[in-house]
């Protein structure tokens, strides 16, 4: 044995001497200390011997570190969920929709003209992008268990279960339900009330942790109004007041038992009850810095500060994600029993962490190039994807920036068709944005931002997108398949195919035509209307896409003289020469900016040809008078929210619009370009749709207010507002006070008129002087009112004042959302109404009784007013609508049941304005006309030329 190896000690017969400490006697104090240490050591040893091994819990519930075993195992389960990447839920192969309510009978829709939503099999991706392979097909559609089960020709009813409902589409168009990817329905309930406003959580700039579902009011009536426009699914987003607004929820618009559901709750409305995907809203740009910026106190006050807010929040969430991943890795490696702490979790950053893990579809409100570029940089720095940029006014300018976004899948652009100019970041935009995006292989989606726009008509945004050049199939996809794909529902929503949710709409006309209205709407296979109002329309002629619709002419060429041939309809107030109006084709000859002939004009055309005057051949040409914008702020404002570009409020002063007239703005250029060559604008009281002062009539194409003819009427009418804003004026804290104040002013003017007092030069343009003209009937009085009761009060004031004078007050109502309730009284008093908006959707309390139209109501206000004999016109509640005046007249024409001719429909946006005001209209012979290809009342019309009384014709 190796003794040096630590074996047994060597044996010796002689014992060694004892150690020194044994030879020396120990002191008593040191001995006691030694004994105490020994006892303590023994106790520790004894306890150690009784402890379990390190890997075993003290008991079944607690680890050696004092942690709950159950909670640790729950945390480990959470690890699995954290690392799970959601997949788009499948549609094909399902026997039943998870939203299906037992007991609902199947439905067979017969004789439909179906838009499937995808190209025919075998179509290449390149050809499909161009629209090839898409078509309307004749088919029956069978709905069962909340799903589309069959799309086939001539499905025999006898082959279906007993009790199947049969609906005859009568050849009408059938599409998937419309999807609105940007709505605040339910959280911004209508009519708007402070107590129901839950759109933004403004306690902090960064609130990714709040959820729109916690504010959704299922009984918001606007949800039913929206559905009546064929919208079956909406993404309800938090607002854009802060940089990180919170989680969003996709809902279907079937609510409670009346709509075939078992309960009335936001949870029951979820489009995907399994909650495969989550959604989130963020916002860049003006809003957050305006809401939160306080210099020296808090930020952000700039876009730089906003980027820091974003990055700092993402940093916090990234740290949480890293800490969680580290914990999960360690727990997997050593076992949860050996972990010294629980899984790091923080509710504040949970949703943002889920975004970074790819579990949330992000939608970000961003308008401008710097906002877009900064946010794309954030996506690459923190490795997350954006499904869509919303509003996105400038995305069409920078497709390459969008294509740099993280993930290799460029964000879609969720846009309006032509709503712009309302703030600085919306000032740069284009109605052609949808086409520009599509041409750059990007995805345009049209949205409402309800209640910014009425989501009932979000399909109209897509229709206008088509008007502005987006191919037909892409325009229809922009509110069906494209948002479905971006929401992660591309296998379930947006198409008419077996396995897809049975969200279906039958339309009374081509869905992209002006005035298209649902005949019936199904959600999850359940018809939403027992007795829908169906408009009287013939079987629709479907739109055929043409190359001409995609042509973009940004700027016109001005010509002094020009000839147009191929005119099939003369709708302007002009004499047709050389033949009857039933002739198949006419010409229009313009020399030196004036119309010299409309009709056969053979000799004039020949002479023009020899004079080398340009001759333009039109396809289905339409010649009309030009339009008039009434009630907007064009000419007094360039950017709505920017004080420096605005004439300003006139709450406690009475002013003249002529004194603040500003020309040569984008708004006026857009008006002129779309045939609105005249405008009548009044000073605003304190905001949109309020007026106070005298209006001015002017030419929108003019650039010099002093040039001859620019102003065709200096003081057109006297305007007051008798809406809730009137309570803001000094001395009128109530509506009754405002009505009383107006009565008193008119009676005072009548008294002065009776006394025949001389008007001093300093008072020639005073409020009192203008009111004397109102009282003697030489100047109209226009009152901005929506509420029927206040309209009635105004009629009483008119009667009161007229009883003391020998003349009649020429009264008109602007707004008129509830005017239908007093239509007979308005007609009897010979009071005209300028509707603005044409189709009110009860955004405010004073509009709450507005008519939304079919399939919910039998007509809208314009139908009731016209039936009662009230002279009616269409005004503008917002300036951006200048492009849409012809189309708004088209809605009244298409949905009017034949009460309007084409010419009388166009009078709604031209001649009727002047009839209501008793004013002289600048007409065709003075150089005010528009030339279209296609009817100006239909979506495929194109402006080919405009003349606005300035001696030249702008040719596109």
ChimeraX attribute file (.defattr): number of C-alpha atoms within 10 A of each C-alpha:
attribute: neighborCount
match mode: 1-to-1
recipient: residues
	/A:1	7
	/A:2	7
	/A:3	9
	/A:4	8
	/A:5	7
	/A:6	8
	/A:7	9
	/A:8	10
	/A:9	8
	/A:10	6
	/A:11	7
	/A:12	7
	/A:13	5
	/A:14	6
	/A:15	7
	/A:16	7
	/A:17	8
	/A:18	8
	/A:19	8
	/A:20	8
	/A:21	8
	/A:22	9
	/A:23	9
	/A:24	8
	/A:25	8
	/A:26	10
	/A:27	8
	/A:28	9
	/A:29	8
	/A:30	9
	/A:31	11
	/A:32	11
	/A:33	11
	/A:34	11
	/A:35	11
	/A:36	11
	/A:37	12
	/A:38	12
	/A:39	12
	/A:40	11
	/A:41	12
	/A:42	12
	/A:43	12
	/A:44	12
	/A:45	11
	/A:46	11
	/A:47	10
	/A:48	11
	/A:49	10
	/A:50	9
	/A:51	11
	/A:52	12
	/A:53	11
	/A:54	12
	/A:55	13
	/A:56	14
	/A:57	19
	/A:58	15
	/A:59	10
	/A:60	10
	/A:61	12
	/A:62	17
	/A:63	21
	/A:64	19
	/A:65	14
	/A:66	13
	/A:67	19
	/A:68	18
	/A:69	18
	/A:70	14
	/A:71	15
	/A:72	22
	/A:73	16
	/A:74	14
	/A:75	21
	/A:76	21
	/A:77	12
	/A:78	15
	/A:79	19
	/A:80	10
	/A:81	11
	/A:82	18
	/A:83	14
	/A:84	12
	/A:85	14
	/A:86	16
	/A:87	11
	/A:88	15
	/A:89	16
	/A:90	14
	/A:91	21
	/A:92	16
	/A:93	9
	/A:94	15
	/A:95	13
	/A:96	17
	/A:97	22
	/A:98	16
	/A:99	21
	/A:100	20
	/A:101	17
	/A:102	10
	/A:103	7
	/A:104	16
	/A:105	17
	/A:106	22
	/A:107	26
	/A:108	25
	/A:109	21
	/A:110	24
	/A:111	21
	/A:112	24
	/A:113	23
	/A:114	22
	/A:115	22
	/A:116	19
	/A:117	22
	/A:118	19
	/A:119	19
	/A:120	13
	/A:121	7
	/A:122	8
	/A:123	15
	/A:124	13
	/A:125	11
	/A:126	9
	/A:127	12
	/A:128	17
	/A:129	17
	/A:130	16
	/A:131	18
	/A:132	15
	/A:133	16
	/A:134	18
	/A:135	17
	/A:136	15
	/A:137	15
	/A:138	19
	/A:139	21
	/A:140	23
	/A:141	27
	/A:142	25
	/A:143	28
	/A:144	24
	/A:145	25
	/A:146	28
	/A:147	29
	/A:148	30
	/A:149	24
	/A:150	18
	/A:151	20
	/A:152	13
	/A:153	14
	/A:154	12
	/A:155	18
	/A:156	10
	/A:157	15
	/A:158	8
	/A:159	7
	/A:160	14
	/A:161	12
	/A:162	10
	/A:163	10
	/A:164	17
	/A:165	16
	/A:166	13
	/A:167	16
	/A:168	13
	/A:169	20
	/A:170	14
	/A:171	18
	/A:172	23
	/A:173	27
	/A:174	33
	/A:175	25
	/A:176	30
	/A:177	28
	/A:178	29
	/A:179	32
	/A:180	30
	/A:181	29
	/A:182	28
	/A:183	26
	/A:184	25
	/A:185	29
	/A:186	25
	/A:187	24
	/A:188	27
	/A:189	27
	/A:190	22
	/A:191	19
	/A:192	16
	/A:193	12
	/A:194	8
	/A:195	7
	/A:196	17
	/A:197	14
	/A:198	20
	/A:199	22
	/A:200	20
	/A:201	21
	/A:202	17
	/A:203	9
	/A:204	14
	/A:205	22
	/A:206	21
	/A:207	24
	/A:208	25
	/A:209	16
	/A:210	20
	/A:211	22
	/A:212	27
	/A:213	22
	/A:214	13
	/A:215	19
	/A:216	24
	/A:217	19
	/A:218	23
	/A:219	15
	/A:220	18
	/A:221	16
	/A:222	25
	/A:223	25
	/A:224	20
	/A:225	24
	/A:226	24
	/A:227	27
	/A:228	28
	/A:229	30
	/A:230	34
	/A:231	31
	/A:232	27
	/A:233	29
	/A:234	29
	/A:235	25
	/A:236	30
	/A:237	29
	/A:238	31
	/A:239	28
	/A:240	24
	/A:241	24
	/A:242	31
	/A:243	29
	/A:244	28
	/A:245	29
	/A:246	25
	/A:247	27
	/A:248	26
	/A:249	26
	/A:250	26
	/A:251	23
	/A:252	24
	/A:253	25
	/A:254	26
	/A:255	22
	/A:256	17
	/A:257	10
	/A:258	13
	/A:259	19
	/A:260	18
	/A:261	18
	/A:262	13
	/A:263	14
	/A:264	17
	/A:265	16
	/A:266	21
	/A:267	16
	/A:268	19
	/A:269	23
	/A:270	21
	/A:271	23
	/A:272	20
	/A:273	13
	/A:274	10
	/A:275	12
	/A:276	15
	/A:277	20
	/A:278	20
	/A:279	22
	/A:280	27
	/A:281	28
	/A:282	26
	/A:283	25
	/A:284	27
	/A:285	24
	/A:286	23
	/A:287	17
	/A:288	26
	/A:289	23
	/A:290	15
	/A:291	16
	/A:292	20
	/A:293	18
	/A:294	12
	/A:295	9
	/A:296	7
	/A:297	9
	/A:298	11
	/A:299	19
	/A:300	23
	/A:301	19
	/A:302	15
	/A:303	17
	/A:304	13
	/A:305	16
	/A:306	25
	/A:307	20
	/A:308	14
	/A:309	18
	/A:310	20
	/A:311	16
	/A:312	13
	/A:313	17
	/A:314	21
	/A:315	14
	/A:316	14
	/A:317	23
	/A:318	19
	/A:319	13
	/A:320	19
	/A:321	22
	/A:322	13
	/A:323	15
	/A:324	21
	/A:325	17
	/A:326	14
	/A:327	22
	/A:328	25
	/A:329	14
	/A:330	14
	/A:331	22
	/A:332	12
	/A:333	10
	/A:334	11
	/A:335	15
	/A:336	25
	/A:337	23
	/A:338	19
	/A:339	18
	/A:340	14
	/A:341	14
	/A:342	20
	/A:343	21
	/A:344	15
	/A:345	13
	/A:346	11
	/A:347	10
	/A:348	15
	/A:349	21
	/A:350	16
	/A:351	24
	/A:352	27
	/A:353	26
	/A:354	19
	/A:355	22
	/A:356	19
	/A:357	19
	/A:358	20
	/A:359	22
	/A:360	26
	/A:361	22
	/A:362	23
	/A:363	28
	/A:364	26
	/A:365	23
	/A:366	28
	/A:367	26
	/A:368	24
	/A:369	18
	/A:370	15
	/A:371	23
	/A:372	24
	/A:373	18
	/A:374	18
	/A:375	24
	/A:376	22
	/A:377	17
	/A:378	19
	/A:379	18
	/A:380	14
	/A:381	12
	/A:382	15
	/A:383	16
	/A:384	22
	/A:385	25
	/A:386	24
	/A:387	23
	/A:388	27
	/A:389	29
	/A:390	27
	/A:391	28
	/A:392	26
	/A:393	28
	/A:394	23
	/A:395	31
	/A:396	24
	/A:397	16
	/A:398	15
	/A:399	17
	/A:400	13
	/A:401	17
	/A:402	24
	/A:403	16
	/A:404	17
	/A:405	23
	/A:406	20
	/A:407	14
	/A:408	10
	/A:409	14
	/A:410	23
	/A:411	28
	/A:412	23
	/A:413	31
	/A:414	31
	/A:415	30
	/A:416	27
	/A:417	28
	/A:418	21
	/A:419	23
	/A:420	24
	/A:421	22
	/A:422	17
	/A:423	14
	/A:424	17
	/A:425	22
	/A:426	19
	/A:427	20
	/A:428	15
	/A:429	22
	/A:430	21
	/A:431	20
	/A:432	22
	/A:433	26
	/A:434	32
	/A:435	27
	/A:436	21
	/A:437	20
	/A:438	19
	/A:439	15
	/A:440	12
	/A:441	13
	/A:442	20
	/A:443	23
	/A:444	33
	/A:445	33
	/A:446	33
	/A:447	32
	/A:448	26
	/A:449	25
	/A:450	23
	/A:451	20
	/A:452	11
	/A:453	16
	/A:454	22
	/A:455	31
	/A:456	25
	/A:457	24
	/A:458	25
	/A:459	30
	/A:460	24
	/A:461	25
	/A:462	29
	/A:463	26
	/A:464	26
	/A:465	31
	/A:466	27
	/A:467	25
	/A:468	25
	/A:469	24
	/A:470	28
	/A:471	24
	/A:472	24
	/A:473	22
	/A:474	26
	/A:475	27
	/A:476	26
	/A:477	24
	/A:478	32
	/A:479	27
	/A:480	28
	/A:481	26
	/A:482	25
	/A:483	32
	/A:484	23
	/A:485	16
	/A:486	20
	/A:487	24
	/A:488	20
	/A:489	24
	/A:490	20
	/A:491	19
	/A:492	27
	/A:493	30
	/A:494	32
	/A:495	26
	/A:496	26
	/A:497	24
	/A:498	20
	/A:499	24
	/A:500	27
	/A:501	36
	/A:502	32
	/A:503	30
	/A:504	30
	/A:505	25
	/A:506	28
	/A:507	25
	/A:508	26
	/A:509	24
	/A:510	21
	/A:511	25
	/A:512	24
	/A:513	27
	/A:514	25
	/A:515	25
	/A:516	23
	/A:517	26
	/A:518	25
	/A:519	24
	/A:520	25
	/A:521	26
	/A:522	25
	/A:523	28
	/A:524	28
	/A:525	27
	/A:526	25
	/A:527	19
	/A:528	21
	/A:529	16
	/A:530	9
	/A:531	9
	/A:532	17
	/A:533	17
	/A:534	19
	/A:535	20
	/A:536	12
	/A:537	13
	/A:538	9
	/A:539	13
	/A:540	16
	/A:541	11
	/A:542	15
	/A:543	14
	/A:544	8
	/A:545	15
	/A:546	12
	/A:547	8
	/A:548	11
	/A:549	17
	/A:550	17
	/A:551	13
	/A:552	13
	/A:553	12
	/A:554	9
	/A:555	10
	/A:556	14
	/A:557	11
	/A:558	17
	/A:559	19
	/A:560	16
	/A:561	20
	/A:562	26
	/A:563	21
	/A:564	22
	/A:565	22
	/A:566	18
	/A:567	25
	/A:568	22
	/A:569	22
	/A:570	24
	/A:571	19
	/A:572	21
	/A:573	16
	/A:574	18
	/A:575	12
	/A:576	18
	/A:577	15
	/A:578	14
	/A:579	12
	/A:580	11
	/A:581	16
	/A:582	10
	/A:583	13
	/A:584	11
	/A:585	16
	/A:586	28
	/A:587	28
	/A:588	26
	/A:589	22
	/A:590	24
	/A:591	18
	/A:592	15
	/A:593	24
	/A:594	23
	/A:595	21
	/A:596	13
	/A:597	22
	/A:598	24
	/A:599	22
	/A:600	19
	/A:601	20
	/A:602	13
	/A:603	9
	/A:604	18
	/A:605	21
	/A:606	10
	/A:607	12
	/A:608	19
	/A:609	14
	/A:610	9
	/A:611	9
	/A:612	10
	/A:613	18
	/A:614	13
	/A:615	17
	/A:616	15
	/A:617	14
	/A:618	18
	/A:619	13
	/A:620	17
	/A:621	27
	/A:622	25
	/A:623	27
	/A:624	24
	/A:625	30
	/A:626	29
	/A:627	29
	/A:628	33
	/A:629	27
	/A:630	28
	/A:631	31
	/A:632	27
	/A:633	31
	/A:634	30
	/A:635	29
	/A:636	24
	/A:637	27
	/A:638	27
	/A:639	24
	/A:640	23
	/A:641	14
	/A:642	14
	/A:643	12
	/A:644	11
	/A:645	14
	/A:646	18
	/A:647	19
	/A:648	17
	/A:649	16
	/A:650	18
	/A:651	20
	/A:652	13
	/A:653	11
	/A:654	20
	/A:655	22
	/A:656	22
	/A:657	26
	/A:658	22
	/A:659	13
	/A:660	17
	/A:661	19
	/A:662	20
	/A:663	23
	/A:664	15
	/A:665	19
	/A:666	16
	/A:667	25
	/A:668	27
	/A:669	17
	/A:670	17
	/A:671	27
	/A:672	27
	/A:673	27
	/A:674	22
	/A:675	31
	/A:676	32
	/A:677	30
	/A:678	29
	/A:679	27
	/A:680	29
	/A:681	27
	/A:682	34
	/A:683	33
	/A:684	27
	/A:685	26
	/A:686	19
	/A:687	16
	/A:688	14
	/A:689	22
	/A:690	30
	/A:691	31
	/A:692	27
	/A:693	26
	/A:694	29
	/A:695	27
	/A:696	24
	/A:697	26
	/A:698	25
	/A:699	26
	/A:700	30
	/A:701	24
	/A:702	23
	/A:703	14
	/A:704	13
	/A:705	16
	/A:706	9
	/A:707	10
	/A:708	10
	/A:709	14
	/A:710	20
	/A:711	22
	/A:712	18
	/A:713	17
	/A:714	16
	/A:715	22
	/A:716	24
	/A:717	30
	/A:718	25
	/A:719	27
	/A:720	24
	/A:721	25
	/A:722	25
	/A:723	21
	/A:724	18
	/A:725	18
	/A:726	24
	/A:727	18
	/A:728	16
	/A:729	16
	/A:730	10
	/A:731	11
	/A:732	15
	/A:733	14
	/A:734	17
	/A:735	17
	/A:736	15
	/A:737	14
	/A:738	24
	/A:739	19
	/A:740	16
	/A:741	14
	/A:742	17
	/A:743	18
	/A:744	14
	/A:745	15
	/A:746	23
	/A:747	21
	/A:748	17
	/A:749	23
	/A:750	23
	/A:751	16
	/A:752	16
	/A:753	18
	/A:754	12
	/A:755	9
	/A:756	9
	/A:757	9
	/A:758	9
	/A:759	13
	/A:760	9
	/A:761	8
	/A:762	7
	/A:763	12
	/A:764	11
	/A:765	16
	/A:766	15
	/A:767	18
	/A:768	19
	/A:769	17
	/A:770	22
	/A:771	25
	/A:772	22
	/A:773	19
	/A:774	24
	/A:775	29
	/A:776	19
	/A:777	18
	/A:778	17
	/A:779	23
	/A:780	26
	/A:781	25
	/A:782	31
	/A:783	24
	/A:784	25
	/A:785	27
	/A:786	30
	/A:787	25
	/A:788	21
	/A:789	15
	/A:790	19
	/A:791	24
	/A:792	16
	/A:793	16
	/A:794	22
	/A:795	16
	/A:796	14
	/A:797	20
	/A:798	20
	/A:799	14
	/A:800	14
	/A:801	21
	/A:802	19
	/A:803	11
	/A:804	13
	/A:805	16
	/A:806	11
	/A:807	14
	/A:808	17
	/A:809	25
	/A:810	23
	/A:811	25
	/A:812	25
	/A:813	25
	/A:814	30
	/A:815	27
	/A:816	29
	/A:817	30
	/A:818	26
	/A:819	31
	/A:820	24
	/A:821	20
	/A:822	17
	/A:823	24
	/A:824	17
	/A:825	17
	/A:826	25
	/A:827	18
	/A:828	11
	/A:829	17
	/A:830	17
	/A:831	21
	/A:832	26
	/A:833	32
	/A:834	29
	/A:835	26
	/A:836	24
	/A:837	19
	/A:838	22
	/A:839	21
	/A:840	24
	/A:841	26
	/A:842	24
	/A:843	19
	/A:844	16
	/A:845	14
	/A:846	21
	/A:847	22
	/A:848	18
	/A:849	20
	/A:850	24
	/A:851	23
	/A:852	22
	/A:853	23
	/A:854	20
	/A:855	23
	/A:856	18
	/A:857	14
	/A:858	16
	/A:859	20
	/A:860	22
	/A:861	25
	/A:862	27
	/A:863	19
	/A:864	19
	/A:865	22
	/A:866	18
	/A:867	13
	/A:868	17
	/A:869	15
	/A:870	23
	/A:871	21
	/A:872	25
	/A:873	28
	/A:874	32
	/A:875	27
	/A:876	26
	/A:877	21
	/A:878	20
	/A:879	26
	/A:880	21
	/A:881	21
	/A:882	30
	/A:883	21
	/A:884	17
	/A:885	25
	/A:886	26
	/A:887	23
	/A:888	26
	/A:889	26
	/A:890	24
	/A:891	19
	/A:892	26
	/A:893	24
	/A:894	25
	/A:895	22
	/A:896	21
	/A:897	13
	/A:898	12
	/A:899	14
	/A:900	19
	/A:901	13
	/A:902	17
	/A:903	17
	/A:904	16
	/A:905	24
	/A:906	30
	/A:907	26
	/A:908	27
	/A:909	26
	/A:910	27
	/A:911	22
	/A:912	23
	/A:913	27
	/A:914	19
	/A:915	16
	/A:916	23
	/A:917	19
	/A:918	16
	/A:919	16
	/A:920	13
	/A:921	19
	/A:922	22
	/A:923	19
	/A:924	20
	/A:925	16
	/A:926	16
	/A:927	24
	/A:928	29
	/A:929	27
	/A:930	29
	/A:931	28
	/A:932	23
	/A:933	22
	/A:934	22
	/A:935	24
	/A:936	27
	/A:937	24
	/A:938	21
	/A:939	23
	/A:940	24
	/A:941	20
	/A:942	22
	/A:943	20
	/A:944	23
	/A:945	24
	/A:946	29
	/A:947	32
	/A:948	30
	/A:949	25
	/A:950	21
	/A:951	17
	/A:952	21
	/A:953	27
	/A:954	19
	/A:955	20
	/A:956	17
